[in-house]
Amino acid sequence: MKLFPSRLAIALLAGFVTHASFAADAVATVNGTAIPAARAEAMMSEQRAQGAPDSPQLRDAVREELVRREILGQAAVKKGLDKKADVLAQMDIARQAILIRAYLQDYVKSNPVTEADLKKEYDNIKSHMGDKEYKPRHVLLETEDQAKEVIAKLQSGAKIEDLAKDSRDPGSKDRGGDLGWSNPGMFVAPFSEAMVKLAKGKFTTTPVKSDFGYHVIYLEDVRDLKAPPYEEVKPQIQQRLQQQIVEKHILDLRAKAKVQ
């Protein structure tokens, strides 16, 4: 198992958790400079967050990595690189990034997502999903007349897979207009409203107008949709709500800041 990336990353991506892995004093001394135990604890926390079990081997690997970093850091200082403007700027950015991460971690800890919030969002997602899943194909045209021509061809026995070659939708035209299995909430309202009214194997007999143009929709299949269990999707919902909380806080701080 590779314990460390090859680059000497300055920012540690994991949260800081205190464990009695090292003594309270220095973990090593390099050319008279002590490496503080707090630095080792930060790196241990990073490794544990990535799934590495706490072990003597891991502590030895952390110590060796810190020794190598100290040696290279001293070599850089000896060459005067710590005085270069571009290096100082990068160090300042890295320091700021670590402070920001610590601040946001503290904010999330102080403003946790509650179980009630999670269940409310889960119910909201379920309500938007509905109880059916649809597999539509479509042809997107620029004008209503073009869409009517496609409908006429379908009524004459043409295949929508062939007609989709002229679609303005680059994401589906090469797949015969196939949009895959989706729930209605994934589409713009005019599209989804027309799609759910179709029977399996039928197509819209009038063009469906949206902000993208005029659609001709063919419903290839439909099936019952069962929402995933709450406990299965709870971590993803929690992450999303936490991101929303953080983003709102950042926007609030931005609105209050005096920027000239």
Buried (B, 14 or more C-beta within 10 A) or exposed (E): EEBBEEEEEEEBEBBBEEEEBBEEEBBBEBEEEEBBBEBBBBBBBBBBBEEBEEEEEBBEBBBEBBBEBBEEBBEEEEEEEEEEEEEEEEEEEEEEEBEEBEEBBEBBEEEEBEEEBBEEBBEEBBEEBBEEBBBBBBBBBEEEEBBBBBBEBBEEEEEBBEBBEEBBBEEBBEBBBBBEBBBBEBBEEBBBEBBBEBEEEEBBEEBBBBEBBBBBBBBBEBEEBEBEEEEEBBEEBBEBBBEEBBEEBEEEEEEEEEEE
